Amino acid sequence: MPKIGHRKYVLNAFLFLALAFTLLQISRANVVATTNKTPAKVVSRFDQSLLATMKAGKSAGMLKRCAIMRTAVRSSFGLPFISRLVLGHYWNSFTPTQQTRFMHLFSRLVAVTYAYNFNGYGGQEIKIDRSLVRGNNAYVYTTFFTPGHGHKHQFDYVLHHSGNRWLIVNIVADGVSDMAIRRAEYQAFLHHGSVAALLNAIQHQYEMLLKMGSR
């Protein structure tokens, strides 16, 4: 039975969202700012939640940080869209109850991952550099930095327009697509294991991060 462990942050020859979108064909240097601010506002709200989680810090406790990020993920992420992309053709093998369960567990895992990693504040800021809208897809490029320090990180957001809303469907951090990694991991798991086993593994991963972040 396969086991979900530490993810290897190395991409193969493609990012899975590049199959549906053109993100990797667009150079950050060549993107023209758009007048459509709606996608940028979605990203800005999510980024403010990240900063709020960092400012809450370890003293607020892991559950508090998780609550902040869980609200942000549920309101800003296109979970049904993400679930279908992450699971691919396996999505159709899930019962409706299992599909709902997956989205619930997945959103909690994403939230606890951010709460675990963003647990302290040292004056960091997040700046939106530019955004681009192409039909039902949007790309918002941001820089995560600390004023006065040279270290910077690029967070590129992919959004999809659905139901009159812009929702985040992928975040590429310093060139690494989180959803592409999860897609490879989950589909490899399902190739050898069952849907129930995957759901249990995600639940276990959530509980492990929650426990580690509470120390």
Phi, psi and omega per residue, in radians:
M1 nan 2.231 -3.119
P2 -1.167 2.745 -3.133
K3 -2.263 2.339 3.078
I4 -1.485 2.036 3.115
G5 -2.139 -2.506 3.123
H6 -1.206 2.242 -3.117
R7 -1.345 2.469 3.092
K8 -1.552 2.051 -3.065
Y9 -1.477 1.039 3.072
V10 -2.293 2.194 -3.120
L11 -1.544 2.670 2.996
N12 -1.370 -2.716 -3.053
A13 -1.279 -0.150 -3.124
F14 -2.561 2.759 2.940
L15 -1.738 2.392 -2.985
F16 -1.097 -0.534 3.136
L17 -1.272 -0.282 3.085
A18 -1.163 -0.358 3.094
L19 -1.226 -0.524 -3.111
A20 -1.769 -0.523 -3.075
F21 -2.102 -3.123 -3.125
T22 -2.044 0.458 -3.064
L23 -0.970 -0.802 -3.044
L24 -1.332 -0.133 3.091
Q25 -1.590 -0.053 -3.073
I26 -1.871 2.105 3.090
S27 -1.366 2.398 3.083
R28 -0.988 -0.613 -3.067
A29 -1.272 -0.382 -3.052
N30 -1.806 0.032 -3.107
V31 -1.343 2.311 3.109
V32 -1.685 2.341 -3.129
A33 -1.084 2.472 -3.133
T34 -1.804 2.728 3.105
T35 -1.489 -0.177 3.114
N36 -1.401 1.871 -3.036
K37 -1.616 -0.091 -3.073
T38 -1.021 -0.875 3.097
P39 -1.030 -0.695 3.136
A40 -1.100 -0.627 3.126
K41 -1.173 -0.670 3.092
V42 -1.061 -0.816 3.134
V43 -1.135 -0.724 -3.136
S44 -1.061 -0.739 3.114
R45 -1.107 -0.721 3.123
F46 -1.148 -0.745 3.126
D47 -1.085 -0.648 3.102
Q48 -1.131 -0.571 3.070
S49 -1.186 -0.674 3.071
L50 -1.053 -0.804 -3.138
L51 -1.148 -0.649 3.111
A52 -1.125 -0.661 3.093
T53 -1.122 -0.743 3.125
M54 -1.133 -0.742 -3.117
K55 -1.199 -0.552 3.081
A56 -1.110 -0.714 3.020
G57 1.152 -3.069 -3.104
K58 -1.153 -0.481 -3.119
S59 -1.133 -0.468 3.137
A60 -1.347 -0.346 -3.130
G61 1.631 2.661 -3.103
M62 -1.124 -0.675 -3.111
L63 -1.105 -0.666 3.117
K64 -1.143 -0.799 3.134
R65 -1.120 -0.680 3.109
C66 -1.101 -0.686 -3.126
A67 -1.106 -0.701 3.118
I68 -1.087 -0.831 -3.074
M69 -1.296 -0.554 3.117
R70 -1.112 -0.733 3.084
T71 -1.099 -0.730 -3.129
A72 -1.137 -0.758 -3.127
V73 -1.143 -0.787 -3.094
R74 -1.154 -0.553 -3.098
S75 -1.576 -0.353 -3.011
S76 -1.960 -0.335 -3.046
F77 -1.752 2.477 3.044
G78 -1.521 1.375 -2.992
L79 -1.084 -0.756 3.094
P80 -1.084 -0.726 3.126
F81 -1.115 -0.814 3.133
I82 -1.070 -0.760 -3.085
S83 -1.046 -0.746 3.130
R84 -1.156 -0.675 3.131
L85 -1.235 -0.718 -3.112
V86 -1.175 -0.732 -3.068
L87 -1.554 -0.310 3.121
G88 1.044 -2.388 -3.095
H89 -1.197 -0.297 3.115
Y90 -1.162 -0.409 -3.124
W91 -0.944 -0.648 -3.101
N92 -1.258 -0.268 3.108
S93 -1.518 -0.131 3.065
F94 -1.447 2.423 2.999
T95 -1.262 2.822 3.087
P96 -0.936 -0.673 3.111
T97 -1.135 -0.717 3.123
Q98 -1.200 -0.620 3.085
Q99 -1.099 -0.781 3.102
T100 -1.111 -0.721 3.132
R101 -1.121 -0.715 3.123
F102 -1.066 -0.832 -3.120
M103 -1.082 -0.661 3.102
H104 -1.124 -0.873 -3.117
L105 -1.159 -0.698 -3.122
F106 -1.103 -0.764 -3.140
S107 -1.116 -0.672 3.114
R108 -1.174 -0.672 3.137
L109 -1.165 -0.753 3.099
V110 -1.060 -0.774 -3.125
A111 -1.110 -0.788 -3.110
V112 -1.206 -0.521 3.097
T113 -1.132 -0.771 3.095
Y114 -1.174 -0.718 3.137
A115 -1.102 -0.605 -3.138
Y116 -1.265 -0.737 -3.058
N117 -1.456 -0.509 -3.120
F118 -1.871 1.345 -2.975
N119 -2.062 0.218 3.132
G120 -2.780 2.639 -3.059
Y121 -2.104 2.328 3.116
G122 -2.358 0.657 3.129
G123 1.510 0.236 -3.103
Q124 -1.134 2.656 3.077
E125 -2.349 2.749 3.074
I126 -2.196 2.149 -3.086
K127 -2.021 2.292 3.041
I128 -1.429 2.078 -3.110
D129 -1.429 -0.835 -3.100
R130 -2.945 2.864 3.092
S131 -2.493 2.728 -3.103
L132 -2.453 2.337 3.076
V133 -2.000 2.250 3.068
R134 -2.301 1.708 -3.112
G135 1.112 -2.163 -3.139
N136 -1.558 0.112 3.141
N137 -2.029 2.577 3.108
A138 -2.443 2.667 -3.117
Y139 -2.314 2.125 -3.124
V140 -2.091 2.152 -3.066
Y141 -1.845 2.213 -3.098
T142 -2.270 2.791 3.072
T143 -2.133 2.242 3.100
F144 -1.792 2.084 -3.022
F145 -2.641 2.891 3.027
T146 -2.019 2.067 3.141
P147 -0.942 2.352 3.137
G148 1.549 -0.094 3.116
H149 -2.107 2.642 -3.051
G150 -1.448 -0.295 -3.067
H151 -1.303 2.235 3.110
K152 -2.344 2.640 3.081
H153 -2.272 2.462 -3.141
Q154 -1.742 2.197 3.051
F155 -2.058 1.936 -3.121
D156 -1.859 2.176 -3.073
Y157 -1.814 2.371 2.997
V158 -1.876 2.236 3.134
L159 -2.139 2.670 3.108
H160 -2.235 2.433 -3.126
H161 -1.609 2.087 -3.113
S162 -2.598 2.312 3.115
G163 1.074 0.668 -3.137
N164 1.143 0.397 3.135
R165 -2.369 2.552 2.962
W166 -1.615 2.260 -3.127
L167 -2.322 2.491 3.132
I168 -1.252 2.290 3.105
V169 -2.123 -0.115 3.064
N170 -2.908 2.605 3.022
I171 -2.244 2.164 3.117
V172 -1.846 1.888 -3.091
A173 -1.729 2.014 -3.118
D174 0.885 0.726 3.072
G175 1.517 -0.028 -3.098
V176 -1.883 2.110 -3.127
S177 -1.482 2.025 3.134
D178 -1.102 -0.747 -3.090
M179 -1.229 -0.546 3.088
A180 -1.130 -0.684 3.128
I181 -1.175 -0.772 3.136
R182 -1.121 -0.664 3.122
R183 -1.051 -0.860 -3.134
A184 -1.091 -0.709 -3.096
E185 -1.183 -0.861 -3.060
Y186 -1.222 -0.693 -3.124
Q187 -1.228 -0.590 3.048
A188 -1.128 -0.675 3.116
F189 -1.104 -0.823 -3.098
L190 -1.200 -0.444 3.103
H191 -1.101 -0.542 -3.097
H192 -1.921 -0.353 -3.051
G193 -2.153 -2.947 -3.072
S194 -1.833 2.915 3.082
V195 -1.083 -0.796 -3.133
A196 -1.043 -0.695 3.140
A197 -1.146 -0.670 3.109
L198 -1.129 -0.790 3.136
L199 -1.062 -0.710 3.103
N200 -1.145 -0.653 3.139
A201 -1.154 -0.715 3.114
I202 -1.146 -0.711 3.087
Q203 -1.065 -0.734 3.132
H204 -1.140 -0.715 3.129
Q205 -1.107 -0.705 3.080
Y206 -1.063 -0.850 -3.112
E207 -1.106 -0.640 3.136
M208 -1.136 -0.804 3.131
L209 -1.154 -0.672 3.116
L210 -1.077 -0.742 3.132
K211 -1.180 -0.775 -3.128
M212 -1.128 -0.664 -3.126
G213 -1.301 -0.267 -3.119
S214 -1.578 -0.082 -3.119
R215 -1.308 nan nan
